[in-house]
Amino acid sequence: MTADRFTGKHALVTGAGSGIGEAVARKLHAEGADVVLADVRAEPVQAIAGELEDRATPVQLDVRDEEAVRELVRDLDVLANVAGIGSSTTAPDTPLDVWENVFSVNARGTFLCCKHAIPGMVERGGGSIVNMGSVAGLIGLHNRAAYCASKGAVIALTRALAVDHVGDGVRVNAVCPGTVDSPWVRRLVEEVGESLDALRARQPMGRLGTPDEIADAVAYLASDDAAFVTGSAFVIDGGLTAA
Ligand SMILES: NC(=O)c1ccc[n+]([C@@H]2O[C@H](COP(=O)([O-])OP(=O)(O)OC[C@H]3O[C@@H](n4cnc5c(N)ncnc54)[C@H](O)[C@@H]3O)[C@@H](O)[C@H]2O)c1
């Protein structure tokens, strides 16, 4: 694998304070990018950027906040929209405010970052956006109605953007992970009482994915290696949706 695919490139990763977003930010940085690590929680991105030293800028950003997003994403070559939140209920048990918050972070947040990054990318002659889908946007997962719907929206938005901006040199793709061993999944186990063994058993490979495995796919899609790839929803799930 090329080690410097992003030298001289300006990248922004949302949700960079934890799990998959952190792995994506570290990967793009290791391959030469100048990376803005954005997260609604300031402390973790400050710590990670401090460790990375050069070419890493931590920013507190709530992706739901249009003005803040507009300021931050205007001069990018690469945008990775990783910030996301989950839900753990069926539709009848989902309060409207939970539904709206899940859509606000996952769908609206992704939309706002894309909306305000694309004009700058067009001016720079092109760019690459990778959105965080999920297998939840492709198949029904139990007890995750709002989450599944929001990730379906992210995947549909990705395809629409890819078609609209293919002539501008802007590629837009999504990755659709299966269950990944991140702090989020550990929280599900602790707070909602989901069993790690049950999550593993759901996977044909009998194991969860790692944040690094997802980051490798994000970096591929963000790089020129994927020059012919746009509008894809790349499934990385250990065979879950194939079974
Ligand atoms: N872990 C999995 O199994 C899995 C599977 C498929 C898809 N995903 C997706 O991957 C992404 C990252 O998941 P993760 O497992 O690393 O979760 P995580 O909870 O470990 O990390 C998510 C990060 O997003 C940040 N965030 C939350 N709301 C935000 C907001 N409004 N603005 C900016 N940042 C915000 C959080 O502070 C956190 O640092 C999510 O979009 C999730 O839906 C995760």
The ligand as an ORCA input file, in Angstrom:
! r2SCAN-3c Opt
* xyz 0 1
  N     -19.129      0.558     15.524
  C     -19.890     -0.049     14.643
  O     -20.204     -1.241     14.763
  C     -20.360      0.689     13.422
  C     -20.908     -0.053     12.363
  C     -21.365      0.621     11.233
  C     -21.266      1.992     11.159
  N     -20.746      2.676     12.206
  C     -20.677      4.137     12.059
  O     -19.356      4.579     12.231
  C     -19.360      5.886     12.811
  C     -18.442      5.908     14.013
  O     -18.839      4.910     14.918
  P     -17.933      4.443     16.122
  O     -18.304      3.040     16.391
  O     -16.520      4.826     15.901
  O     -18.606      5.343     17.287
  P     -17.977      6.163     18.527
  O     -19.130      6.480     19.397
  O     -16.834      5.400     19.086
  O     -17.456      7.490     17.836
  C     -18.350      8.440     17.298
  C     -17.763      9.831     17.472
  O     -18.684     10.776     16.876
  C     -18.746     11.896     17.734
  N     -20.011     12.619     17.553
  C     -21.246     12.248     17.997
  N     -22.138     13.207     17.698
  C     -21.459     14.195     17.069
  C     -21.831     15.463     16.529
  N     -23.089     15.930     16.622
  N     -20.874     16.226     15.909
  C     -19.593     15.786     15.837
  N     -19.170     14.607     16.368
  C     -20.101     13.825     16.962
  C     -18.630     11.310     19.132
  O     -18.240     12.297     20.086
  C     -17.585     10.223     18.938
  O     -16.271     10.707     19.166
  C     -20.829      6.222     13.102
  O     -21.341      6.999     12.042
  C     -21.495      4.861     13.113
  O     -22.845      4.931     12.748
  C     -20.291      2.060     13.332
*
